[in-house]
């Protein structure tokens, strides 16, 4: 398991004036390590903000999931890291009815076959992990989006390679509150499909979107699907057919039941990327489409929401502001026509991945920045009011934070013996811990319990290969470590 102590969090704020005089209430950047991604932001009950994504941290270049909380002014409160000793990516999160959080993405920390599995992490309101679960086969499964259902279950969408010929296809699952799968829909159509977003609809069903590989022009094109909320059956599918490549990344529903989608459209032999919006009827028939052609080469929308039957989109632009990518926020009417836009950025790249309406009728936008902040790529939080005017700027510096998540297993690779050190506050002091060692095929090789925080496993008879060490405490929390045995 990676050593995640000494987590250094530096924060700074910077004010950037938009090209249309729209300004933010505050802009904060957060640097956890070298590379930081922010894919979701939620306003919490105390009017603060919860931000989730992935970070390499200062210890290595392997990303972990994180959950970070700020107060209503953007001041840092706390953060937690989640995952194992390999890659753990958070792509979506939601705050649940009990004020806890569910993070969704993918991992290759816990698979014996070193493939990627879908991954859930469930926390309480303070970010303490309650449980985590990975879902997968011997192929890759990747989750990109998750929502909570009206019956307090979870529905998530992504991509699976567990098809008969190994091609990627859309994958949607529904689980109960403990992460047990209730149903799943593996689209397994005749074309490659990747799903990027899912939303609940007013009729109790779900709409997911993404893109597919159109075999005729051999280009990726926009794709949407509606799924029955009770059984998970496919109700309709939509395929975009156009001269240019397109992708969809987010969707929303109007009061009429019609749908809007946003994403990218690639022009000029895929060298110029422009913002793209699409409207469908409730039955999945195309209603309208628009793209916004700019002079820059990197335009696009990553997130969409509908308020009072107007469309709000967030993404990036290289046409306005600094000339590199900047946050771009646009308001569009119900037929896809441009109404207003503004942006924030510096001399390098800023990309908005997600935003949420706030209680004061403003917005909170989150994404990444390379212009500001202490890291090579930092998290950037922009808080606006509805008119995007500035009220104040806050600068905050937070010192070193120590993360108590420490499990030391060494040496790895090992030859004859495995040493295990459990930090006391990780597994609740002298509580009983159950330790299991599995082969790469899932056979249980050793199983014992101990109340000690340090122990060893002697295993000279094992053949060279990959093994999985699983440690479970008395409260049911588990940690897994992949081990390599040498000759």
C-alpha positions in Angstrom: 0.0 0.0 0.0 1.3 3.4 -0.8 2.6 5.6 2.0 0.2 8.6 2.1 1.6 10.4 5.1 3.0 13.9 4.7 0.2 15.0 2.4 1.0 18.6 1.6 -1.9 20.8 0.7 -1.1 24.3 -0.5 -3.9 26.7 -1.4 -4.0 30.0 -3.2 -6.6 32.2 -4.8 -6.5 34.3 -7.9 -9.0 36.6 -9.6 -9.3 36.5 -13.4 -11.7 38.9 -15.2 -13.7 37.2 -18.0 -13.9 38.5 -21.6 -17.5 39.5 -21.0 -16.9 41.2 -17.7 -18.3 38.2 -15.8 -16.3 37.7 -12.6 -16.3 35.1 -9.8 -17.0 35.6 -6.1 -13.8 33.6 -5.5 -11.4 31.4 -7.3 -9.4 28.9 -5.3 -6.7 26.5 -6.4 -5.8 23.4 -4.4 -2.6 21.4 -5.0 -2.2 18.0 -3.4 0.8 16.8 -5.4 2.0 17.0 -9.0 -1.1 16.1 -11.0 -4.6 16.8 -9.7 -7.9 16.2 -11.4 -11.3 17.4 -10.2 -14.4 15.8 -11.8 -17.3 16.7 -9.5 -18.4 19.4 -7.1 -21.4 19.4 -4.7 -22.7 22.1 -2.4 -23.2 20.6 1.0 -26.0 21.4 3.5 -23.7 23.9 5.3 -23.3 25.8 2.0 -19.7 24.5 1.7 -18.4 22.4 -1.2 -17.3 18.8 -1.7 -14.9 18.2 -4.5 -13.8 14.7 -5.8 -11.3 13.5 -8.3 -7.9 11.9 -8.4 -4.4 13.0 -7.4 -1.0 11.6 -7.7 0.0 13.1 -4.4 3.6 14.1 -3.6 4.7 10.5 -2.9 4.6 9.0 -6.4 2.9 9.3 -9.9 0.1 6.7 -9.2 -3.3 8.4 -8.7 -5.7 7.8 -5.8 -9.3 8.9 -5.4 -9.8 11.9 -3.1 -12.7 13.7 -1.3 -12.1 17.3 -0.2 -14.3 19.6 1.7 -14.3 23.4 1.9 -16.5 25.9 3.8 -18.8 28.4 2.0 -15.9 30.8 1.4 -13.8 28.1 -0.3 -11.6 27.6 2.8 -10.1 24.1 3.1 -11.6 21.9 5.8 -10.4 18.4 5.3 -9.5 15.7 2.7 -9.3 11.9 2.4 -7.6 9.6 0.0 -9.0 6.2 -1.1 -7.6 3.2 -3.0 -4.9 0.6 -3.1 -1.3 0.4 -4.3 -2.1 0.9 -8.0 -4.3 3.2 -10.1 -7.6 4.4 -8.5 -9.5 7.0 -10.5 -12.6 8.8 -9.3 -14.8 10.1 -12.2 -18.1 10.9 -10.5 -19.6 11.3 -7.0 -22.8 12.2 -5.3 -23.8 13.3 -1.8 -26.3 10.9 -0.5 -29.5 11.4 1.6 -27.5 10.7 4.9 -25.0 13.4 3.9 -22.4 10.8 3.1 -20.7 10.4 -0.3 -20.4 7.8 -3.0 -17.4 8.0 -5.3 -17.4 6.0 -8.5 -14.7 5.3 -11.0 -12.3 2.4 -11.7 -9.3 0.7 -10.1 -6.6 -1.9 -10.9 -5.4 -2.1 -7.3 -7.6 -5.0 -6.3 -7.8 -7.2 -9.4 -5.6 -10.3 -9.5 -5.5 -10.1 -13.3 -4.1 -6.5 -13.3 -7.1 -5.4 -15.3 -9.4 -2.4 -14.5 -12.5 -3.0 -12.4 -15.4 -0.6 -11.7 -15.0 0.8 -8.2 -17.3 2.3 -5.5 -16.2 4.0 -2.3 -18.9 4.8 0.3 -18.1 7.4 3.0 -19.8 9.1 5.9 -20.4 12.8 6.0 -16.8 13.4 7.2 -15.2 11.4 4.5 -14.5 8.3 6.6 -14.7 5.2 4.4 -17.7 2.9 5.3 -17.1 0.4 2.6 -15.6 0.0 -0.9 -16.3 -2.5 -3.6 -14.9 -3.3 -7.0 -16.9 -4.9 -9.8 -15.3 -6.7 -12.7 -14.6 -9.7 -14.9 -11.3 -10.7 -16.5 -11.8 -7.8 -18.9 -11.9 -4.1 -18.2 -14.9 -2.3 -16.6 -14.8 1.5 -16.2 -17.4 3.6 -14.5 -17.8 7.3 -15.5 -21.0 8.5 -13.9 -23.3 7.6 -10.9 -26.6 8.8 -9.5 -28.8 8.0 -6.5 -32.2 6.6 -7.2 -35.6 7.5 -5.6 -35.4 4.1 -3.8 -32.0 5.0 -2.3 -30.1 2.7 -4.7 -27.3 3.7 -7.1 -27.2 3.6 -10.8 -23.9 4.0 -12.6 -22.8 4.0 -16.3 -19.5 3.4 -18.1 -17.8 1.0 -20.4 -17.2 -2.8 -20.3 -14.9 -4.9 -22.5 -16.6 -8.2 -21.3 -18.2 -8.9 -24.7 -17.9 -12.0 -26.8 -15.2 -10.4 -29.1 -13.7 -8.1 -26.5 -14.9 -4.8 -28.1 -16.0 -2.0 -25.7 -19.7 -1.5 -25.1 -21.9 0.6 -22.8 -22.5 -0.8 -19.4 -25.1 0.3 -16.8 -25.5 -1.2 -13.3 -27.9 -0.7 -10.4 -26.8 -1.6 -6.9 -28.3 -1.6 -3.5 -26.9 0.6 -0.7 -24.1 -1.9 0.0 -23.0 -2.0 -3.6 -24.6 -5.4 -4.4 -25.6 -5.5 -8.1 -29.4 -5.6 -8.6 -29.3 -5.5 -12.4 -27.0 -4.7 -15.2 -27.3 -3.9 -18.9 -24.4 -4.7 -21.1 -25.5 -3.1 -24.4 -23.3 -5.4 -26.5 -24.4 -3.9 -29.8 -22.7 -4.3 -33.1 -20.5 -1.2 -32.6 -18.0 0.0 -30.0 -19.8 2.2 -27.3 -18.5 4.2 -24.4 -20.9 5.8 -21.9 -19.8 9.0 -20.1 -22.9 10.2 -18.2 -26.3 9.0 -16.8 -29.2 10.9 -15.4 -32.6 9.9 -13.9 -35.7 11.1 -15.9 -39.1 12.2 -14.6 -40.8 9.0 -15.6 -38.6 6.9 -13.3 -36.2 5.7 -16.0 -32.6 6.7 -16.9 -30.8 8.3 -19.9 -27.2 7.7 -20.6 -25.0 9.2 -23.3 -21.5 8.9 -24.7 -20.2 8.0 -28.2 -20.0 5.0 -30.6 -17.7 4.1 -33.4 -19.6 4.7 -36.6 -18.2 2.1 -39.1 -19.1 4.0 -42.3 -16.9 7.1 -41.8 -14.9 5.2 -39.1 -15.4 8.1 -36.7 -16.7 8.4 -33.1 -20.3 9.8 -33.1 -22.8 10.9 -30.4 -24.8 8.1 -28.8 -27.7 8.0 -26.2 -29.7 5.3 -24.7 -32.8 5.2 -22.4 -33.0 2.5 -19.8 -36.0 1.1 -17.9 -35.5 2.0 -14.2 -37.0 -1.2 -12.8 -35.5 -3.9 -14.9 -32.7 -2.1 -16.7 -34.0 -3.0 -20.2 -33.2 -0.8 -23.2 -36.1 1.4 -24.2 -34.5 3.3 -27.1 -31.2 4.1 -28.6 -30.0 7.2 -30.6 -27.1 7.2 -33.0 -25.8 10.5 -34.5 -24.8 10.3 -38.1 -22.9 13.3 -39.4 -19.8 14.2 -41.5 -17.8 15.1 -38.4 -16.8 13.2 -35.3 -18.9 14.0 -32.2 -18.9 13.0 -28.5 -21.5 13.5 -25.8 -20.4 14.1 -22.2 -23.5 15.3 -20.2 -27.2 15.5 -20.4 -30.3 17.1 -18.8 -34.1 17.0 -19.0 -36.5 19.8 -19.7 -39.9 20.1 -17.9 -41.5 18.7 -21.0 -39.5 15.5 -20.9 -37.3 16.5 -23.9 -33.6 16.1 -23.5 -30.5 18.2 -24.1 -26.9 16.9 -24.5 -23.5 18.6 -24.7 -20.1 17.6 -25.8 -17.6 18.1 -28.6 -17.7 18.2 -32.4 -14.4 17.7 -34.3 -14.0 19.8 -37.5 -11.3 20.1 -40.2 -10.0 16.5 -40.2 -10.4 16.2 -36.4 -7.9 19.1 -35.7 -10.5 21.6 -34.5 -12.8 20.8 -31.6 -15.9 22.9 -31.1 -18.7 23.1 -28.6 -21.7 20.9 -29.5 -25.3 20.7 -28.2 -28.0 18.3 -29.2 -31.8 18.1 -28.4 -33.9 14.9 -28.4 -37.6 14.4 -27.9 -38.7 12.2 -25.0 -38.8 9.2 -27.4 -35.2 9.7 -28.6 -35.8 11.5 -31.9 -33.5 14.3 -32.9 -35.1 17.7 -32.3 -32.3 20.1 -33.0 -28.5 20.4 -32.9 -26.0 23.3 -32.8 -22.3 23.7 -32.7 -20.4 26.9 -31.8 -17.4 27.4 -34.1 -14.6 29.4 -32.6 -11.2 30.3 -34.0 -9.4 28.3 -31.3 -8.7 24.6 -31.7 -9.8 23.4 -28.3 -13.4 24.2 -27.6 -15.8 21.8 -25.9 -18.5 21.2 -23.2 -17.9 18.7 -20.4 -21.1 19.3 -18.2 -24.6 20.5 -18.7 -27.6 21.3 -16.4 -31.0 22.7 -17.1 -32.5 25.4 -14.9 -35.9 26.9 -15.7 -35.8 25.2 -19.1 -32.5 27.0 -20.0 -29.3 25.1 -20.7 -26.1 25.9 -18.8 -22.9 24.3 -20.0 -19.3 24.3 -18.7 -16.1 23.3 -20.5 -13.1 25.0 -22.0 -12.2 27.5 -24.8 -8.9 28.6 -26.4 -10.5 31.4 -28.4 -11.1 33.9 -25.6 -9.0 35.1 -22.6 -5.4 33.9 -22.5 -5.4 32.0 -25.8 -4.8 28.7 -24.1 -7.6 26.7 -22.7 -9.8 28.6 -20.2 -12.9 27.7 -18.2 -15.9 28.5 -20.5 -19.4 28.8 -19.1 -22.3 29.3 -21.5 -26.1 29.9 -21.3 -28.2 28.5 -24.1 -32.0 28.5 -24.7 -34.2 25.5 -25.0 -33.6 25.2 -28.8 -29.8 25.3 -28.5 -29.3 29.0 -29.4 -26.5 31.0 -27.8 -27.5 33.5 -25.1 -24.4 34.4 -23.1 -20.9 33.1 -22.2 -18.0 34.0 -20.0 -14.6 32.5 -19.1 -11.8 32.4 -16.6 -8.2 31.5 -17.1 -4.5 32.4 -17.1 -1.5 31.9 -19.3 -1.7 28.1 -19.4 -4.6 25.6 -19.5 -7.7 25.6 -17.4 -10.5 23.0 -18.0 -13.9 22.9 -16.3 -15.2 19.4 -15.9 -18.2 19.9 -13.7 -20.4 22.6 -12.0 -23.4 22.8 -9.8 -26.1 25.4 -9.1 -25.7 26.9 -5.6 -28.3 28.0 -3.0 -27.6 31.7 -3.7 -28.7 31.2 -7.4 -25.0 31.1 -8.5 -22.8 28.4 -9.6 -19.7 26.5 -8.4 -17.4 25.2 -11.1 -14.5 22.8 -10.7 -11.7 21.5 -12.9 -8.0 21.9 -13.4 -5.5 24.7 -13.8 -1.9 24.8 -14.9 -1.7 28.6 -14.6 -2.2 29.0 -10.9 -1.6 26.9 -7.8 1.3 25.1 -6.2 1.2 22.0 -8.4 2.1 21.2 -12.0 -1.7 20.8 -12.3 -4.0 22.0 -9.5 -7.7 21.8 -8.7 -9.5 25.1 -9.5 -12.8 26.0 -7.8 -14.7 29.0 -9.1 -17.7 30.4 -7.2 -20.1 32.8 -9.0 -23.4 34.4 -8.3 -26.1 34.3 -11.0 -24.8 37.5 -12.7 -21.2 36.3 -12.4 -20.1 39.5 -10.6 -17.3 39.6 -8.0 -17.8 40.3 -4.3 -14.5 39.3 -2.7 -11.3 37.4 -3.0 -9.9 35.1 -0.3 -6.3 33.8 0.0 -5.7 30.8 2.2 -2.6 28.8 3.1 -3.0 25.4 4.7 0.0 23.6 6.2 1.0 19.9 6.1 -1.7 17.4 6.6 -1.0 13.9 7.7 -3.2 11.2 6.4 -3.6 8.3 8.8 -4.2 5.8 6.0 -1.0 3.6 6.5 -0.6 -0.1 5.8 3.0 -1.2 5.2 3.6 -4.6 3.6 7.2 -5.4 2.8 9.3 -6.6 1.0 7.3 -6.5 -2.2 8.4 -8.4 -4.3 9.1 -11.0 -1.5 10.9 -14.3 -1.5 10.2 -16.2 1.8 8.4 -13.9 4.2 5.9 -11.1 4.2 6.0 -8.5 7.0 2.8 -6.6 7.8 2.6 -3.3 9.8 -0.8 -1.9 10.6 -0.9 1.7 11.9 -3.0 1.7 15.1 -5.5 4.3 14.1 -6.1 2.5 10.7 -7.4 -0.7 12.2 -8.7 0.6 15.6 -5.8 -0.3 17.8 -5.8 -3.8 19.3 -9.0 -4.9 17.6 -9.0 -8.3 15.9 -7.7 -8.3 12.4 -8.2 -11.2 9.9 -5.4 -11.7 7.4 -5.9 -13.8 4.3 -3.5 -14.7 1.5 -4.9 -15.6 -2.0 -3.4 -17.0 -5.1 -3.8 -15.3 -8.5 -6.7 -17.7 -9.2 -8.5 -16.8 -6.0 -7.6 -19.9 -3.9 -7.3 -19.2 -0.1 -3.7 -20.1 1.0 -3.5 -18.7 4.5 -6.1 -17.4 6.9 -5.5 -16.3 10.5 -6.5 -13.6 13.0 -4.4 -11.4 15.2 -4.7 -8.5 17.6 -1.1 -7.4 17.0 -0.3 -4.4 14.8 2.8 -6.2 13.4 3.0 -9.7 12.1 4.7 -11.9 9.5 3.7 -14.6 7.1 6.3 -17.3 6.3 5.7 -18.8 2.8 8.9 -20.2 1.3 7.0 -22.9 -0.4 5.0 -20.6 -2.7 5.9 -20.6 -6.4 6.8 -17.3 -8.1 3.8 -15.3 -9.2 1.2 -12.8 -8.1 -0.7 -13.0 -4.8 -3.4 -10.9 -3.1 -3.1 -10.1 0.6 -6.4 -9.1 2.3 -6.7 -7.6 5.8 -10.1 -7.2 7.5 -10.7 -5.6 10.9 -13.5 -6.3 13.4 -15.7 -3.6 11.9 -15.5 -5.2 8.5 -13.2 -2.7 6.8 -10.8 -4.3 4.3 -7.5 -3.4 2.7 -6.0 -5.4 -0.3 -2.4 -5.4 -1.4 -1.1 -7.1 -4.6 2.2 -9.0 -3.9 4.8 -10.4 -6.2 6.7 -13.6 -5.2 10.2 -14.1 -6.7 12.2 -17.3 -6.9 
